[in-house]
């Protein structure tokens, strides 16, 4: 358990190297690069897990504390995955378009038919209302402005997007 925790953290740090690669180079297929770095890290983790003796990590930290951290880590990331999955299902335009195509009579739609089935105006107004409820926007009459929480989130997202050279879409 201790070995897996240390090697898992080490390989996650290796995985995070993709951020410096994205910053330094203009990677066009970013999702592919992230997936490749994930599976590469999983391969390195497996090799290290099989090669490093268990006793190597035994005296580094108390086993009870590491067992607790391991469980907390798993709980957090299962929770995070679930919340992220729900967000994708609820808010993703791509998911909604695939759903509309699938439920059409012939399981195919032209772009114009898809635009009629999925109202972007409604999508935008719903998202704006949600951001007001979450405290990211303030509604002034029929206009919106960033709340302090929204300015902070916007600055964080802008900096991460700029650092990773993510496109504006």
matplotlib code that plots the C-alpha trace (Angstrom):
import matplotlib.pyplot as plt

x = [0.0, 2.8, 4.7, 1.6, 0.9, 4.5, 4.8, 1.3, 2.2, 5.5, 3.9, 1.2, 4.0, 5.5, 2.0, 1.9, 5.0, 2.5, 1.7, 5.2, 5.2, 1.9, 3.4, 6.7, 5.4, 2.3, 0.7, -2.2, -3.8, -3.8, -6.3, -4.2, -1.1, -2.8, -4.0, -0.6, 1.1, -1.5, -1.0, 2.8, 2.7, 0.5, 3.1, 6.0, 4.0, 3.4, 7.1, 8.2, 5.6, 6.9, 10.6, 10.8, 10.8, 8.0, 10.4, 12.0, 9.2, 8.4, 10.3, 9.5, 6.2, 3.8, 1.6, -1.6, -1.2, -0.5, -3.4, -5.7, -4.3, -4.7, -8.4, -9.0, -7.3, -9.5, -12.6, -11.8, -11.1, -14.1, -16.2, -14.4, -14.9, -18.6, -19.1, -17.2, -19.2, -22.5, -21.2, -20.4, -23.7, -25.6, -23.8, -21.7, -22.9, -21.3, -23.1, -26.4, -25.8, -25.0, -28.2, -30.3, -28.8, -29.4, -33.0, -33.9, -36.0, -33.2, -30.4, -29.0, -29.5, -28.3, -26.6, -29.8, -32.0, -29.6, -29.7, -33.5, -33.5, -31.0, -31.5, -28.3, -30.2, -31.8, -28.5, -26.8, -29.6, -29.7, -25.9, -26.1, -28.8, -26.7, -23.6, -25.7, -26.9, -23.3, -22.1, -20.0, -22.1, -24.3, -27.4, -28.1, -31.4, -30.9, -27.0, -24.5, -21.2, -18.6, -18.9, -15.6, -15.8, -16.3, -13.3, -11.2, -12.4, -12.0, -8.4, -7.5, -9.0, -7.4, -3.9, -4.2, -5.5, -2.7, 0.0, -1.2, -1.9, -5.5, -7.5, -10.4, -13.5]
y = [0.0, 2.4, 1.6, 2.1, 5.5, 6.8, 5.5, 6.7, 10.3, 10.1, 9.0, 11.7, 14.2, 12.7, 13.0, 16.7, 17.3, 17.6, 21.1, 22.3, 20.5, 22.3, 25.6, 25.2, 23.7, 24.2, 20.8, 20.5, 17.3, 18.1, 15.4, 12.8, 14.1, 14.0, 10.4, 9.4, 10.8, 9.2, 5.7, 6.2, 7.1, 4.0, 1.9, 3.5, 3.0, -0.7, -1.3, 0.5, -1.3, -4.6, -3.7, -1.7, -3.9, -3.2, -2.7, 0.3, 2.6, 1.0, 3.4, 6.6, 7.4, 5.8, 3.2, 4.3, 7.9, 6.7, 4.3, 7.2, 9.5, 6.7, 6.3, 10.0, 10.4, 7.6, 9.1, 12.6, 11.5, 9.1, 12.1, 14.4, 12.0, 11.6, 15.4, 15.9, 13.1, 14.8, 18.2, 16.7, 15.0, 18.1, 20.9, 19.6, 20.9, 17.8, 15.4, 17.2, 17.1, 13.3, 12.8, 14.7, 12.8, 9.4, 10.1, 11.4, 8.9, 7.9, 8.4, 11.1, 14.9, 17.7, 20.6, 22.8, 20.1, 19.9, 23.7, 23.5, 20.7, 22.3, 26.0, 27.8, 30.8, 28.6, 27.0, 30.3, 31.8, 28.7, 28.8, 32.6, 31.9, 29.1, 31.4, 34.1, 31.4, 30.2, 33.8, 34.1, 36.7, 39.6, 40.5, 44.2, 44.5, 42.6, 42.8, 40.6, 41.5, 39.4, 39.1, 39.0, 35.1, 35.2, 37.6, 35.2, 32.1, 33.9, 35.0, 31.4, 29.9, 32.6, 32.0, 28.2, 28.4, 30.8, 28.7, 25.5, 27.2, 26.0, 27.4, 29.7, 27.8]
z = [0.0, 0.9, -2.2, -4.4, -2.8, -3.3, -6.8, -7.7, -6.6, -8.4, -11.7, -11.3, -11.1, -14.2, -15.8, -14.9, -17.1, -20.0, -18.7, -19.4, -22.8, -23.7, -22.5, -24.4, -27.6, -29.7, -29.4, -31.8, -30.5, -26.8, -25.7, -27.5, -25.7, -22.3, -22.9, -24.1, -21.1, -18.8, -20.3, -20.4, -16.7, -16.0, -17.8, -15.8, -12.6, -13.4, -14.1, -10.9, -8.8, -10.0, -9.8, -6.5, -3.3, -0.9, 2.0, 0.3, 1.4, 4.8, 7.0, 5.2, 6.9, 9.4, 7.6, 9.4, 8.2, 4.6, 4.7, 5.7, 3.0, 0.4, 1.4, 1.4, -2.0, -3.5, -1.9, -3.3, -6.8, -7.0, -5.9, -8.3, -11.2, -10.4, -10.2, -13.5, -15.2, -14.1, -15.3, -18.7, -19.0, -17.9, -19.6, -22.5, -25.9, -27.5, -25.3, -26.0, -29.8, -29.7, -27.7, -30.2, -33.1, -31.3, -30.5, -34.0, -36.0, -38.4, -35.9, -38.1, -38.4, -40.7, -39.0, -39.5, -37.9, -35.0, -34.5, -34.4, -31.9, -29.6, -28.7, -28.0, -26.7, -24.0, -23.2, -22.7, -20.6, -18.4, -17.9, -17.1, -14.5, -12.9, -12.8, -11.0, -8.4, -8.0, -7.3, -10.4, -12.1, -11.0, -13.0, -13.4, -15.2, -18.5, -18.3, -16.5, -14.9, -13.1, -9.4, -7.4, -7.4, -11.2, -11.6, -9.6, -11.6, -14.9, -14.0, -13.0, -16.1, -18.4, -16.8, -17.1, -20.7, -21.7, -20.0, -21.6, -24.9, -25.1, -27.9, -27.3, -28.5]

ax = plt.figure().add_subplot(projection="3d")
ax.plot(x, y, z, "-o")
ax.set_aspect("equal")
plt.show()
